[in-house]
Each structure stands twice: as structure tokens, then as C-alpha cells.
Amino acid sequence: MAAPEPTVTTVDLRTDVPAGWTLAGLSGPKFDGVNYYRVPQADRSTLTFTLDAAQFVELEYQLYSPAQAVTAILRLGDQVIHQRTFAAGRFEPNERAGTFVPAGTHTVSWEYQCEGQPCTAPVSQYWTQVRTVALMPAQARQAVGLHTQRLLLDAPDTPLSITGTSTMRFEGSNFLRYINNPQVKLFWPKGKVLNASLYVHASQPFRVTTTIQGKVVDIQQGNALMGVSPPISLVGFPDANSLTMTVECLGVVSTYGCAYLQFPQVTLDTTAPVTVPVLGGAALAVVMGLTALWRLLAPVRA
């Protein structure tokens, strides 16, 4: 039986705020002749809402200032979800940033900075929306065989972490992260790691170079019709707790920024290590057995 489709709900805050939600620190709706927007009233705005069940929550927005580059720091409670700088004088693509959120009341905040200081030029916030995705999220740790466990990055409370990508986004059926740095690094907790896997795709030719502890272990090329899933065995790297991928775009001047990443995971061997007392006991048993055998086989003296 196919898994049920997730329920996606979009709350558009450009012109209205739903009952039970509180938006503070932004003006009422304004219209520029094409789109609605709101104006930050201070260097911080907040949105408070309540969820009756755990969900994936994605926030979308766009900032514009005619004279200053504006940096937004987006937080859920005290946790920084993401940070992005919008260039001055032009409308850049919308930002979308998401995370798993438990049931309860939550406060999201946008902090606005211009070169690390409160902005002095006017700032406009466009396309402010919240998208909630009700789905049964995967478990971050999954048993996949005898003494074998799979760790997933795209799950609540994951022990994995990643740098060099955007936060998670939901694209209708799967999560993805856009690669926004020349190097992507995936980290895992210490343990006996067997392998790692992930999938990289782009709308143009690209190359993926995978490195572990400074050693290149795989180089592959892909394109719009063929993604790349590097075979990454970690058996030969018992002390490694990360891998690095360099993703190069081959169809544009920029060498990165064209691709996205999906399904990052790591497989662990969870067999308990043999401890020193156990080894000592086994060695003692062998010695005692040999002693008994020697006494049995020793010649009887008259």
C-alpha cells in the first residue's frame, strides 16, 4: 500500500493573519502596485502560532532595501534556523527555510541587520508565508539488520549534521537542500561506520568529488537527466566522522550553486566491542583447558 500523501497547508501573511496567530514588529499590509509587503517596525519581528501535532514548518519571505544589503537571521525560539543576506537595490529569489517542530506554541523571529548594525535605509518584507506539512516523519535511527543501524539527516532529532547547504525544504514528496557552498560536509557521531549515501542532482552538467580525511575516494559527473549517488564505503576510515563533497557546476560561470542534495544517511555497525574483562576471561578459560588437557595426556610415572 502506498504511503498517504502529506497534508500541506499554506498560511499567507502578506495581507492577513489567521485567528490565534500573532504577528508583531511588522506594519500592516502595503501595496507597491504589483505585490503586497510589510515594513519592519524595528530590528526584529516575531510570529507566534500553535500546532496541535508535530509537523514540518517552512517559512518563506523576501527582503528588499533600495540602499543597503539586508541580513535576516531567522530563529525558532532561541535556535537559529538560517541566515541570509539580500543584496541592495534588487529583488532576489525568495528564501525558504524549514525545520521539524513539535506540538505546542512556537515563536519565529526575524532579526534585520545591515552590515552588522540596525538598518537605517527602508526595508520591505515581501512574500511572508508559512507552510506546514503534516506527515509521519522518518525515525532518525532505524534498525536495518543484525547489529546495523541507519542514521537519517532528514528526521527530527537527527544525530547527523551538515554544512554547505540551505536548510531543508519540502518539494511535494521529498525533502531537499540546495547546495550553496563550494564544499558540503556531512558529519556523524563517533562509531563503527560502514558507509554513507546521498543523492545530488542539478539542471545542468556537474561534477561531484568526494573526500574522506583528505583522500579523494570518488569522482562522478551528472547532468539534468542523471543525478549522482557516490558509493561511499567508510570501512577503511575507522576514525573518520565526516566526509566532504565538492560540487562543481560545469554549465555556468559559477562553479557552485546549481545543485541540490537529497536522502543523506549513514550506516553504523552497532556490535558491542569486546571489552578487556571479556578477553581476559576467554584467555583464562583457554589456559585452564590446555592445563587440563596436558594433565590428561601426561604419562603416568611408576
C-alpha positions in Angstrom: 0.0 0.0 0.0 1.4 3.4 -1.0 2.1 5.9 1.8 -0.6 8.6 2.2 0.2 12.0 0.7 1.3 14.6 3.3 -1.2 17.4 4.0 0.4 20.7 3.1 -1.2 24.0 4.4 0.0 27.4 3.4 -0.7 30.4 5.6 -0.3 33.7 3.6 0.7 36.5 5.9 1.0 39.2 3.2 -2.5 40.6 3.7 -4.0 38.7 6.7 -3.1 37.0 10.0 -5.2 33.9 11.0 -7.1 33.9 14.2 -4.9 32.6 17.0 -1.7 33.7 15.3 0.2 36.8 16.4 2.5 38.9 14.0 4.4 41.6 15.8 7.1 44.1 14.6 5.8 44.4 11.0 3.4 47.0 9.7 0.0 46.3 8.2 -0.1 45.3 4.5 1.1 47.8 2.0 0.8 47.6 -1.8 3.5 48.7 -4.3 1.3 48.4 -7.4 2.3 44.8 -8.0 2.7 43.0 -4.7 1.8 43.3 -1.1 4.5 43.7 1.5 5.0 44.8 5.2 7.6 47.1 6.7 9.7 46.1 9.8 9.0 48.5 12.6 12.2 47.7 14.5 15.3 45.5 14.1 13.2 42.4 15.0 9.7 41.0 14.1 8.0 37.9 15.5 5.3 35.4 14.6 3.7 33.2 17.3 1.5 30.2 16.4 0.3 26.9 18.0 0.4 23.5 16.4 -1.8 20.6 17.7 0.7 18.0 16.4 4.3 17.7 15.4 4.9 19.0 11.8 7.5 20.2 9.4 7.3 24.0 9.3 8.7 26.0 6.3 8.9 29.8 6.3 9.1 31.9 3.1 9.9 35.5 2.7 11.9 38.1 0.7 13.6 41.3 1.8 14.3 44.4 -0.2 16.1 47.6 0.5 17.0 50.2 -2.1 20.2 51.3 -0.5 21.6 48.7 2.0 22.2 45.0 1.9 19.9 43.4 4.5 20.8 40.3 6.5 18.0 38.3 8.1 18.6 36.0 11.0 15.7 33.6 11.3 15.1 31.9 14.7 12.7 29.4 16.1 12.7 30.2 19.8 16.4 30.6 20.6 17.6 28.3 17.7 18.9 29.9 14.6 17.3 28.3 11.6 19.2 30.2 8.9 20.9 33.4 8.0 20.9 35.2 4.6 21.9 38.5 3.1 19.7 40.1 0.4 21.6 42.5 -1.9 20.7 46.2 -2.0 18.6 47.6 -4.8 17.3 44.3 -6.4 14.7 41.7 -5.8 16.4 38.4 -5.1 14.7 35.0 -5.1 12.6 34.2 -2.1 14.1 32.4 0.9 12.6 29.2 2.2 13.8 27.6 5.4 12.2 24.8 7.3 12.6 22.5 10.3 10.7 19.9 12.3 8.6 21.4 15.1 6.8 19.5 18.0 3.2 20.2 19.0 2.8 23.4 21.1 3.2 27.1 20.9 6.2 28.5 19.0 7.7 31.9 18.2 9.6 32.6 15.0 11.6 35.8 14.8 13.3 37.7 12.0 16.3 39.9 13.1 17.3 42.6 10.5 20.8 43.8 10.2 22.7 46.0 7.7 26.5 45.4 7.9 26.0 44.1 11.5 24.1 47.2 12.6 20.4 48.2 12.7 19.4 49.2 9.2 19.0 52.9 8.5 17.6 52.6 5.0 13.9 51.5 4.4 13.4 47.7 4.4 10.4 45.9 2.9 9.4 42.3 3.6 7.6 40.5 0.8 6.0 37.1 0.3 5.8 36.3 4.0 4.2 32.8 4.2 4.2 29.8 6.5 3.9 26.3 5.1 3.1 23.4 7.4 3.5 19.8 6.3 1.6 17.1 8.3 3.3 13.8 7.7 4.7 10.9 9.7 8.4 11.8 9.8 11.0 9.1 9.5 12.9 8.0 12.6 16.4 9.4 12.8 17.7 6.0 13.8 16.5 2.9 12.0 17.5 -0.8 12.6 18.2 -2.3 9.1 19.7 -5.6 10.1 21.5 -7.5 12.8 23.7 -5.0 14.7 23.2 -2.5 11.8 21.6 0.9 12.2 20.9 3.7 9.6 21.1 7.3 10.6 19.0 9.8 8.6 19.7 13.5 8.3 16.1 14.4 7.3 14.4 13.5 10.5 13.6 15.0 13.9 16.4 14.9 16.5 19.0 13.5 14.0 22.5 12.9 15.2 23.8 13.9 11.8 24.7 17.4 10.7 25.6 19.1 7.5 27.2 22.4 6.3 27.4 24.0 2.9 23.7 23.7 2.1 20.4 25.5 2.8 18.1 24.3 5.5 15.5 21.7 4.5 12.8 22.4 2.0 9.8 20.3 1.2 9.1 19.8 -2.6 5.8 18.0 -2.5 7.0 14.5 -1.8 10.6 14.7 -0.5 12.9 17.0 1.4 15.9 18.6 -0.3 18.7 21.1 0.5 20.2 23.5 -2.1 24.0 23.4 -2.2 25.1 27.0 -1.6 28.8 26.5 -0.8 31.7 25.1 -2.8 32.1 22.3 -0.2 29.4 20.2 1.5 30.4 18.4 4.7 28.3 15.7 6.3 29.1 14.8 10.0 28.2 11.8 12.1 28.8 10.7 15.7 31.8 8.5 16.6 31.3 4.8 16.0 32.0 2.0 13.6 30.6 3.5 10.4 30.1 1.2 7.4 29.0 3.5 4.6 27.3 6.7 3.7 24.9 7.6 0.9 23.3 10.7 -0.6 21.9 11.9 -3.9 23.0 15.1 -5.8 21.0 16.5 -8.8 21.2 19.6 -11.0 19.6 21.1 -14.1 23.0 21.2 -15.9 26.2 19.2 -16.1 28.0 19.0 -12.8 30.9 17.1 -11.1 31.0 15.7 -7.5 34.3 14.9 -5.8 34.1 13.0 -2.5 36.9 13.2 0.0 37.4 11.5 3.3 40.2 12.5 5.7 41.9 14.3 2.8 41.8 11.3 0.4 39.7 11.5 -2.8 37.5 8.4 -2.8 35.2 9.1 -5.7 34.7 11.5 -8.7 31.5 11.4 -10.7 29.7 13.6 -13.3 26.0 14.1 -13.7 23.6 16.2 -15.7 19.9 17.2 -15.8 18.9 13.6 -16.8 21.2 11.7 -14.4 21.9 12.5 -10.8 24.9 11.3 -8.8 24.9 9.0 -5.8 28.5 8.4 -4.8 29.4 4.9 -3.4 31.0 5.8 -0.1 32.5 3.0 1.9 33.8 4.1 5.3 35.2 0.7 6.4 38.7 1.8 5.6 38.4 5.0 7.6 37.6 3.9 11.2 38.5 7.3 12.8 36.5 9.4 10.3 33.5 11.3 11.5 32.8 13.4 8.3 33.0 13.4 4.6 33.4 16.3 2.2 31.8 16.7 -1.2 32.9 19.4 -3.7 30.1 20.1 -6.2 31.1 21.9 -9.4 28.7 23.3 -11.9 30.0 22.7 -15.4 27.4 24.6 -17.4 27.7 28.1 -16.0 30.5 30.5 -15.0 29.8 29.9 -11.3 31.5 26.7 -10.0 28.8 26.0 -7.4 25.2 26.9 -6.6 23.4 24.8 -9.3 22.7 21.6 -7.4 20.7 20.2 -4.6 21.1 17.3 -2.2 18.6 14.6 -1.0 18.5 11.5 1.2 21.7 11.9 3.2 22.3 8.9 5.5 25.0 6.9 7.3 25.0 3.2 8.2 26.6 2.1 11.5 27.7 -1.3 12.9 26.3 -1.3 16.4 28.0 -4.6 17.5 29.2 -4.1 21.1 33.0 -4.0 21.3 34.7 -6.9 23.1 35.9 -5.5 26.4 39.1 -6.2 28.2 37.5 -8.3 31.1 35.7 -10.4 28.4 39.0 -11.0 26.6 40.7 -11.8 29.9 38.1 -14.3 30.8 38.4 -16.0 27.5 42.1 -16.2 27.7 41.9 -17.7 31.2 39.4 -20.3 30.0 41.8 -21.3 27.2 44.8 -21.6 29.6 42.8 -23.7 32.1 41.6 -26.0 29.2 45.1 -26.5 28.0 46.3 -27.3 31.5 43.6 -29.9 32.0 44.4 -31.5 28.6 48.1 -31.6 29.5 47.4 -33.5 32.7 45.2 -36.0 30.9 47.8 -36.7 28.3 50.9 -36.7 30.6 52.5 -40.2 31.0 51.8 -42.0 34.3 55.0 -42.4 36.3 55.6 -45.7 38.2 
